[in-house]
Amino acid sequence: MSEKPAAGPPYGVPACRNSWDEVDLLLADWAGQRPDLDFTPVGVVTRLTRLRGYLDAELAGVFARFGLTSADFLVIVSLRRGGPPYRMPQARLMDALGLTSGTVSVRLDRLEKSGIVTREPDPASARGSLVQLTGEGLELFDRVAPVHLANEDRLLSALSPAEREVLAGLLRRLLSSFESGSTDVAASLGLVLEPARLARARRQAVGLSDRAGLLVASVAPGSLAHEAGIERGDLLTSLDGVEVISSTGLAGQLENLLGRRTVRAGVLRGNEELTVRLTRPATAEG
């Protein structure tokens, strides 16, 4: 009788210790200390956190050479990418940067004193201001941008072009789930959906099974989803047998299904698994 092969390291930790990073060491330790807990998410979240620290320090070093902070450069980039006349209302700049009014004002005070931006009253707003990049600010962007982009390319040297593309796609999928509380990516089916992280939290809060999928926030009357019997509160789990866990992934799936008259959708209603068919009406030609 052949012996059962020894189990490899947990949580995707490589068998070769020479390829371990600091997070692999953490995971190996926890596997021994608390084997009853699943530390798999640590492999992603802790690595993202640590990478953010390294990247921020490297980026700040480049900006410091030009007398800027990373925050300063974000203001310059936001104004520059809008094109001539490189100007926008301060309130819109605040929204673009995701900052409070007070924080934006502090940044603009510093840049205005350096001659990089100007501020003037906004004719469209009684108390608002228009922020504009000066000629000096434009020239500064032209000097910083090539150095900054070359630095970012250097920081990704451990990844091939193909690996960078794959990583960007995965990060896009994850980021999009945080950038909005709902998505209308499936509007063609008549659905507004909530991301998987919110869906899992809502289901857990009412004692339902913990299952990944996109939660149905609303169903348009008379839509394909409505005619198929999909209801608000259902969990969309698959489309034609392909798992649905992100809006970006679903968008790609829907594009691949263009032209199909009937599509099968997997739905979880409460804890009951359902399969429904979304059928488009036959055309006059069909």
N, C-alpha and C positions, 0 to 999 in steps of 0.2 A: 504494500500500500504506500503510495507516494505521500510525502509530507506536504501539508498545506503551506504554500509560500507565506513568509512573514509579511505582515501588513506594512505598507510604506508609511512615511510620515503623514500626519493629519493635515487637513485644511489646505491641500495643494502645495505643501512645503516640499521642495525638491529633495530627492533622495541623496543627491550629492551636496554635502555640507559646504563645499567650497563655493557653491552658488547661492548660499543663503545671504539674506540681508538682515538688518536688525529686527524687522518685523517677523521674519521666520523664526528667529530666536524667541521672540515673545510667544508666538503661536505654539512652538514646541514646549515651552515652559508651561503654558496654560493647559496644554493637552495632558500633561502629567499632574498638574495641580487640581484642575476642575474638569475631568473628562465628561461630566454630566452637562456641561454648558457648550453651546455651539459658538465658537469664536471665529467662524468663517468670515463674517463681515469685517472683522479687524484687519484682515488681509487687504481689503480695499480702502476702508475709511482711514485707517492709520497711515497707510502709504500716501494717500492723497494729502493728509495733513502734514506729514513730514516733507513731502515734495513741495508743498506750498511754501514752507519755511525756506528751503534751499533756493527755490526759484525767486521768491521775493528778495532775498539778500543779493542774488546775482543781478537782478534787474535794477535794484536800487543803486548798485555800484556803477552801472552805466549812466544812469540819470544824474548821479552826483557829479560826474565828470563835466556835466553841462550846467551845474548849479541848480539842478531840479530835483524834486522828489517824484516818486511814482505817481502820487496824487496830482502833482502839477502837470505831468505829462498826459494824464487822462483828460484833463480839461483842454489842453492844447489839441489832442487827438479828436475830441468830440467836436470842437469848433472847426477843425481843418477838414474832417471827412464830410461835412455838409456842403463843401464847395463854396465858391464866391457868393456873397461877400464875407464868408467865414464869421457869421454872426447868428446869434439866437437869443431868445428871451432867457433871462436868468432862471425862471421857473422851469423851462423846458430842459435847460442844462442840468438843473437839480434832479429832474426826473431821470434824465439819461444816465446820470452818475449814481442814482439811487441814494442820494444824500439829503440831509436836512438843509433847510435854508441857512441856518447859522454856520454849518460846516462849509457849505459852498461859498458863503461870503468870506470866510477866513481865507480860503484858497484864492479867491479872486482878489482880495486885498493884496496878497503877496505877489501875485502875477501882475497886477496893475502897477504896483510900485516898481517892478522890474521892467515895465514897458512892454510886456508881452501881450496884455489885453487892455482894452478900454471898456468903460461902462458909461452908458448914457440913458436918460429916461426913455422908457418904451411908450410911444404914442398910443399903443393899443391897451395900455394898462396904467391906471392912475398911480400905482405904487411900484410897478415893475421896472426892471432895467433890461437893456439890451447889452449883451456881452459880445465883443468883437475881437478877433485876433488881429494884432497889429502887423505891420510889415516886418518888424523885428521878430514877432512871434512866428510868422510864416518862415522866415529865414532860419529860425532856431529849429523848427520842425524838420526842415529839409536837411539840417545837419545831424539831428538826433536820430531820425527814423532809420536811415541805413545802418547805423551802428547798432541800434536797438534790435532790428530784425536779424542782423548777423549774429548778435549775441543769443537771441532766442534759438536760432538754428544750431548754434554751438551747444546750447543746453540740452538739445534733443539728440545729440550725437550718438547715444547708445541705441537709438531706434533707426531702422531703415525707413526709406520713404513709404514703403507699403505698410510697415508697422505703425508709423505715425498716422496714416490714413485710418487704419483700423481703430487705433486708440481715440482719434478725434471723433469717429462715429459712435463709439461707446460712451464717450464723455458727453457728446451731443444728446444722446438718448437720456442719460442720467440728468443732465442740466435742464433739459426741457421739462422734466417732471417736477422741477422746483420753480420754474419761471412763471407758471400759471396754475391757478386752482382748477381750471377746466380747459377743455380743448374742443373745437368744432371740426377737428380733422376728419371726422366721420359724418360731416354734414350731409353728404350725398346719400347717406343711409337714414338721415333724420335724427342723428344722435349727438348730444353733447355729453362728453365723458370726463370723469375725474381721474387723475393719475393713480397708478397702482399703490403708491405709498399712502395716499389718503384713503383709497379703497380698503386696504388692509386695516388701517386704524379704525375706520368706521365699522367694519364688520366685527372686529375684535371688541369694540365698545358695546355692541349689542349681543355678544355671545355667539356669533356665527364663526364658522371655520375660517382659519387664516389661509387665504388663497390669493395669489397674485392675479390681477386682471384689471380692466378699466371699468370703473363704476358708472352706470348710466345715470346721469344727472337730469336729463330730460329727453323726451321723445316727441318729435314733431308730429302733430296730427296728420294722418293721411300719408305719412312717409313709408318707405320700405320697411323700416324697423317697426313702425306702428302696425302695419298690416301683418307683419310676421309674429306679432304678439309680444314683442320686447317691451318691458315696463321700466319705469323709473325705479331705481334701487337694484335692478338686476346687475350682475357682474358679467361683462363680456370677457370671455376667457380664450376664445379661439375663433379663427376665421378660416374656413376650408381646411381645418385640421392643423393650422399653424398657430402657435401660442400667441396671445395678445397680452403684452405687459407694458407697452410704451406707446405714446402717441406717434413718435417718429417711426417706430417699427410698423405700426398700423397704417401709417400713410403710405409706406412702401408696399405693404400687402394690398391695399386698396388699388394702388396704381397697377400692380401686377394682375389684378382681377378685372381691370377695365374691359368692357365688352362681354363679360360673362353675364348671362341673364339670371342665373340662380347661384347663390352663394350660401353655404352652410355656416351658421354661427353657433359656437358653443356658449351657453349662458348658464350662470349659476344663480338660481332664484332661492334666496335663503341658503339652504344646504342641498337643494335639489338640482341635479345636473339636467339641463335641457339642451336639445339641438333644434334650432329653428331654421327655416329657409327664407332668405330674403330674395324675392323674385321680382324682377323688373317687368313691367307690362310689355307685351309683344308689340313691336313696331308695325306700322302699316306694311312695310316691306317684308316683315317676318311672318 
